[in-house]
Amino acid sequence: MIRPCVPAKLSRPRLFNITNRNAVFALLDEKQTNYPVIWISGSPGSGKTALVSSFTLERNLPVLWYLLDSGDNDIAAFFGYLTQASGEVAEDAHLALPTLIPEDLQDLANFSRRFFRSLFARLPANTVVVLDNYHTIDPASVFHEVIQQAMQELPHDIHLQVISRTAPPPRFARLVASNLLGQIDETDLYLTAEEIRLIAHKSGLALDEVTLQLLQNQSEGWVTGLMLMLEQIKQSGASNPSASIDNHLVSGYFSSEVFDPAPQAMREFMIRTALLP
């Protein structure tokens, strides 16, 4: 039999040559013990997705991974994909999930409660449900109301981790105040000097203290910035690694991941404020 292909949208990302971040793993363990929901926020390239993926692998946790995009503003499509994703993880894949029909849109909160109760009942104990790229959802979308229902229906042995470039929307403030939602932010994701040394070693580089300090200062703990600078050092083969570090690759990453996808008004704002009078 040919096994149906699981789309990347519903698959845990594959990792290559990743260094486990044990200190942040310990923080995730602590948050997961104290909160049913963990919201992980940080700038593009701060290592959010790799962190969660490597954590669940290291802890050998079952995962339902869902990569969000703008198409998930269509709530019917979201429920359809989520039903498909659950079939890859469910202990009893024959346990049917409610199907959204037009009449359910009149009371979406009630349908959402029924759906997530059934979904969580299908999943093995200690499953981590991951919603990646949450920032792609329209701020005005009913999607946020649906996810609030999901957060409130979580049983004690199922965990939800949300990955986003932004902090939780204001409408989630009550969940934060009720200690249902714990947060890991960009400052928690900053690389330490020892982590930079380990990552460089795994890349085949032995750094002297001067280069290590320079990399830490220039990257400011930003994972992608570090990886791009390490690649420059490897490609240059310079006897003095620090001399080969410049920012052209970092600038290219910023342009492709942050500047180009931004709305025209935001791009114009960035250009006008880059060099103030």
Buried (B, 14 or more C-beta within 10 A) or exposed (E): EEEEEBEEBBBBBEEEEBBBBEEBBEBBEEBBEEBBBBBBBBBBBBBBBBBBBBBBBBEEBBBBBBBBEEEBBEBEEBBBBBBBBBBBBBEEEEEEBBEBEEEBEEEBEEBBBBBBBBBBBBBBEBBBBBBBBBBBBEEEBBBBEBBBBBBBBBEEEBBBBBBBBEBBBEEBEEBBEEEBBBBBEBEBBBBEBEBBBBBBEEBEBEBEEEBBBBBBEBBEBBBBBBBBBBEBBBEBEEEEBBEBBEBEBBEEBBEEBBEEEEEEEEBEEEEEEEEEE
